[in-house]
Amino acid sequence: MQLRHLRYFVKVVEAGSFSRAAATIHVAQPALSQQIAELEELLGVTLLQRHARGVRPTPAGEVLYREAVAILRQIEQLPGIVRSTGGEPEGAVELGLSSTLAALLQGSFIPFCREALPNVVVKLRVSDSESLKVSLTSHKLDLALVFEDEFSAGFGRILLFRQRLFYFDATAPAVPARSISLADLAARPLVLPGTSNLVRRLLDRRFEELGLVPNVVSEGDQLGTLLSILASGIGGTVLPSGRWDPAEDRTLPPPRLIEPPLFLTASILWLADAAPSRALDAVRRTLHDFALKHVRSSAMPGQEGIDPSKL
């Protein structure tokens, strides 16, 4: 087995078809198919299942894909690991930021990290917290800054702060921020993320505990989509931030506190059983210091320090 077998196989799985993968890596499709056939013969298993729209990995292919991604990532990081053994950390680190946290941090963190770690390249990916955790487990990311509600096993983590959830309603008059009960919240027209979203799962669980059925009139999985739907005036939404200012964004009124309060925890995550490189350790420390400094200086509404008795 050669590394090109693994590289080609990973590209085919990620592209979902031989033709798209061939165009991406600039290899003739027959040659690419031959490489995958050789890999299947070497392993003695079928790795890809053909269907009308392309290919998908078999159960054996899913296992190989996960392990191949990890192997290729380790090989990619090897030069930096070797070069940094006797000096400054060096290499590349794949960092994921939740979309809400990215809006607050990504613009200023990269230059901060670049100054602190000039020989480390940080590659950013912005997505929802649950998708970032999946990418960590599949070795597509080295590190992630996410919001959590419940702490999943298998990760090392640094807890940064707790963030309270707020209710926004563009249909309400622009009055000073006030609280809203979970019962009143459930009765209002709501524009919420899909059911796999972290905020949505927390809300659904609390509503169920209280015997409430929320009035969800629309869904959107991206922050921009939620805000766009919200601006149309069909309902309100719940966000892990109280920063939006009606003086700056006329589509949103002041945020309202939800009572009893609902919190998410901001955490830095990495795979617990992975051997970290010096570059990863350095970025993790830098991100921790930067995030805490930013939190202390920004005075974000609804943020508070970690109290272990409340987790």
Secondary structure, 3 states (H helix, E strand, C coil): CCHHHHHHHHHHHHHCCHHHHHHHHCCCHHHHHHHHHHHHHHHCCCCEEEECCEEEECHHHHHHHHHHHHHHHHHHHHHHHHHCCCCCCCEEEEEEEEHHHHHHHHHHHHHHHHHHCCCEEEEEEEECHHHHHHHHHCCCCCEEEEEECCCCCCEEEEEEEEEECEEEECCCCCCCCCCEEHHHHHHCEEEECCCCCHHHHHHHHHHHHCCCCCEEEEECCCHHHHHHHHHCCCCEEEECCCCCCCCCCCCCCCCEEEECCCEEEEEEEEECCCCCCHHHHHHHHHHHHHHHHHHHHHCCCCEECCCHHHC
